[in-house]
């Protein structure tokens, strides 16, 4: 079992929390993490870039001048790709960049990413907390109290509008719920602040997946 300290919003250590080694000390599969991150970024692309070919450019198809006798290079119409305002040769057209990633591979990638953060002491456990009103100052004080620097991701047990509104005002600090976390969020942020219940649910999810594979 891996043992981590559980802090309150003031930064004080309340107790120790044991998490299964199958969750925190799992093997970190770098190639799978890379593949999942590449697929995630590819799936964010809209693929709406579009250019006009010479057949789509508005204009006359008349040959600009006769083929021979002028001493100049032969030319076609004004829509030729080599002329200003002409068409584009081999330009982009609307397309899908989507990469299909198997569910098991996505699960393995997310588990590896979380295990990497735990093994590098980049995860901080806090007790479940709420805010009566949106107040960014409270979140800033909490970050300072638990010594969370750089890009920080709050992983919550359930959605809290007040926490979301308080967090979004701080550059490079974000929040999500445990069931909506994705591998890109884990890898992009330097530190994860995970609530105790969220950690338990993530542990239960990935330990059960590991046991299913072994079975």
C-alpha positions as CSV (number, residue, x, y, z in Angstrom):
1,X,0.0,0.0,0.0
2,X,1.2,3.5,-0.8
3,X,0.7,6.1,2.0
4,X,0.0,9.7,1.3
5,X,-0.9,12.6,3.6
6,X,-4.4,14.1,3.4
7,X,-4.4,17.9,3.8
8,X,-7.2,20.3,4.6
9,X,-7.7,23.6,2.7
10,X,-5.3,25.3,5.2
11,X,-2.5,22.9,4.3
12,X,-2.4,21.1,7.6
13,X,-2.0,17.3,7.5
14,X,-5.1,15.6,8.9
15,X,-4.3,11.9,8.5
16,X,-2.6,9.4,6.2
17,X,-4.4,7.7,3.3
18,X,-3.4,4.3,2.0
19,X,-3.9,3.6,-1.7
20,X,-3.4,0.3,-3.4
21,X,0.0,-0.2,-5.0
22,X,-1.7,-1.6,-8.1
23,X,-3.1,2.0,-8.6
24,X,-0.2,4.2,-7.6
25,X,2.8,2.0,-8.4
26,X,1.7,0.6,-11.7
27,X,4.2,0.3,-14.5
28,X,4.4,3.6,-16.5
29,X,3.9,2.8,-20.2
30,X,5.5,5.7,-22.0
31,X,4.6,4.7,-25.6
32,X,1.0,4.2,-24.7
33,X,0.9,7.6,-23.0
34,X,2.4,9.2,-26.1
35,X,-0.1,7.5,-28.4
36,X,-3.1,8.5,-26.3
37,X,-1.9,12.2,-26.1
38,X,-1.3,12.3,-29.9
39,X,-4.7,10.9,-30.5
40,X,-6.4,13.3,-28.0
41,X,-4.7,16.3,-29.7
42,X,-5.6,15.0,-33.2
43,X,-9.2,14.7,-32.1
44,X,-9.4,18.3,-31.1
45,X,-8.6,19.5,-34.6
46,X,-11.6,20.8,-36.5
47,X,-10.2,19.9,-40.0
48,X,-12.0,22.9,-41.6
49,X,-9.0,24.3,-43.5
50,X,-10.0,24.7,-47.2
51,X,-8.4,26.2,-50.3
52,X,-9.7,26.5,-53.9
53,X,-8.2,24.6,-56.8
54,X,-7.8,26.2,-60.2
55,X,-11.2,24.8,-61.2
56,X,-12.9,26.5,-58.2
57,X,-11.4,30.0,-58.6
58,X,-13.7,32.5,-60.1
59,X,-12.4,33.9,-63.4
60,X,-12.1,33.3,-67.1
61,X,-10.6,30.2,-68.6
62,X,-9.2,32.1,-71.6
63,X,-5.6,31.6,-72.5
64,X,-3.8,34.9,-71.6
65,X,-1.8,35.2,-74.8
66,X,-0.9,33.0,-77.8
67,X,1.3,30.0,-77.4
68,X,4.1,31.1,-79.7
69,X,5.7,34.2,-81.1
70,X,5.8,36.4,-78.0
71,X,9.2,35.3,-76.7
72,X,7.6,34.7,-73.3
73,X,7.0,31.5,-71.5
74,X,3.8,29.7,-72.5
75,X,0.9,30.2,-70.1
76,X,-2.6,29.0,-69.6
77,X,-5.4,31.0,-67.9
78,X,-5.2,33.4,-65.0
79,X,-6.4,30.7,-62.5
80,X,-3.1,28.8,-62.8
81,X,-1.5,28.0,-59.4
82,X,1.7,29.7,-60.4
83,X,-0.1,33.1,-60.7
84,X,-1.2,35.6,-58.1
85,X,-4.8,35.0,-57.1
86,X,-4.8,31.7,-58.9
87,X,-5.8,28.4,-57.5
88,X,-3.8,26.4,-54.9
89,X,-2.1,23.2,-55.9
90,X,-2.4,20.4,-53.4
91,X,-3.9,22.7,-50.8
92,X,-5.9,21.5,-47.7
93,X,-9.5,20.4,-47.9
94,X,-11.9,19.7,-45.1
95,X,-11.1,16.4,-43.5
96,X,-11.3,14.5,-40.3
97,X,-8.1,14.0,-38.2
98,X,-9.8,11.7,-35.8
99,X,-7.8,8.8,-34.5
100,X,-9.8,5.8,-33.0
101,X,-8.1,4.6,-29.8
102,X,-9.4,1.4,-28.2
103,X,-11.0,1.8,-24.8
104,X,-8.5,-0.5,-23.1
105,X,-5.6,1.5,-24.5
106,X,-7.1,4.8,-23.2
107,X,-7.6,3.2,-19.8
108,X,-4.0,2.0,-19.7
109,X,-2.7,5.4,-20.8
110,X,-4.7,7.3,-18.1
111,X,-3.6,4.8,-15.5
112,X,0.0,5.1,-16.5
113,X,-0.2,8.9,-16.5
114,X,-1.7,8.9,-13.0
115,X,0.8,6.4,-11.7
116,X,3.6,8.6,-13.1
117,X,2.3,11.6,-11.1
118,X,2.0,9.5,-7.9
119,X,5.5,8.0,-8.3
120,X,7.0,11.5,-8.8
121,X,5.3,13.0,-5.8
122,X,3.2,15.3,-8.0
123,X,-0.2,14.4,-6.4
124,X,-1.5,16.1,-3.3
125,X,-4.5,14.6,-1.5
126,X,-6.9,17.0,0.2
127,X,-10.1,16.4,2.1
128,X,-13.3,17.0,0.2
129,X,-14.2,20.7,0.5
130,X,-16.8,23.1,-0.8
131,X,-17.0,26.9,-1.1
132,X,-20.1,28.8,-0.1
133,X,-19.4,31.5,-2.7
134,X,-17.0,31.7,-5.6
135,X,-13.9,33.2,-4.1
136,X,-10.6,33.0,-6.0
137,X,-8.6,34.2,-2.9
138,X,-9.5,31.0,-1.0
139,X,-8.1,28.8,-3.8
140,X,-4.9,30.9,-4.0
141,X,-4.4,30.6,-0.3
142,X,-5.0,26.8,-0.6
143,X,-2.4,26.5,-3.4
144,X,0.1,28.4,-1.3
145,X,-0.7,26.3,1.8
146,X,-0.1,22.9,0.1
147,X,3.0,24.3,-1.9
148,X,1.4,23.6,-5.3
149,X,3.3,25.4,-8.0
150,X,3.1,25.7,-11.7
151,X,0.2,24.3,-13.6
152,X,-2.3,22.7,-11.2
153,X,-5.4,20.5,-11.8
154,X,-8.0,20.0,-9.1
155,X,-9.6,16.6,-9.4
156,X,-12.9,16.7,-7.6
157,X,-15.3,14.0,-6.4
158,X,-18.3,15.8,-8.0
159,X,-18.9,19.0,-9.9
160,X,-18.9,22.2,-7.8
161,X,-19.9,25.4,-9.6
162,X,-18.3,27.6,-6.9
163,X,-15.0,25.8,-7.1
164,X,-15.1,25.9,-10.8
165,X,-15.7,29.6,-10.9
166,X,-13.0,30.3,-8.3
167,X,-10.4,28.2,-10.1
168,X,-10.9,29.5,-13.6
169,X,-9.7,33.0,-12.7
170,X,-6.2,31.6,-12.0
171,X,-3.9,31.2,-15.0
172,X,-2.9,27.6,-15.6
173,X,-5.1,26.2,-12.8
174,X,-8.1,24.1,-13.8
175,X,-10.6,21.7,-12.3
176,X,-12.4,18.5,-13.4
177,X,-14.3,15.7,-11.8
178,X,-12.7,12.2,-11.3
179,X,-14.9,10.6,-14.0
180,X,-14.1,13.3,-16.6
181,X,-10.3,13.5,-16.3
182,X,-8.4,12.7,-19.4
183,X,-4.7,11.8,-20.1
184,X,-3.9,15.2,-21.7
185,X,-5.0,17.1,-18.5
186,X,-2.9,14.8,-16.3
187,X,0.3,15.2,-18.5
188,X,-0.2,19.0,-19.1
189,X,-0.4,19.9,-15.5
190,X,2.6,19.9,-13.1
191,X,0.6,19.0,-10.0
192,X,-2.7,17.2,-9.3
193,X,-4.7,18.1,-6.2
194,X,-7.1,15.2,-5.7
195,X,-9.8,15.1,-3.2
196,X,-9.9,12.1,-0.9
197,X,-13.2,10.6,-2.3
198,X,-12.0,11.2,-5.9
199,X,-8.8,9.3,-5.2
200,X,-10.8,6.4,-3.8
201,X,-13.0,6.2,-6.8
202,X,-10.1,6.4,-9.2
203,X,-8.3,3.7,-7.2
204,X,-11.4,1.5,-7.3
205,X,-11.8,2.0,-11.0
206,X,-8.2,1.1,-12.1
207,X,-7.7,-1.7,-9.5
208,X,-10.8,-3.4,-10.8
209,X,-9.6,-3.0,-14.4
210,X,-6.2,-4.5,-13.5
211,X,-7.9,-7.5,-11.7
212,X,-10.1,-8.0,-14.8
213,X,-7.0,-8.2,-17.0
214,X,-5.3,-10.7,-14.7
215,X,-8.5,-12.8,-14.6
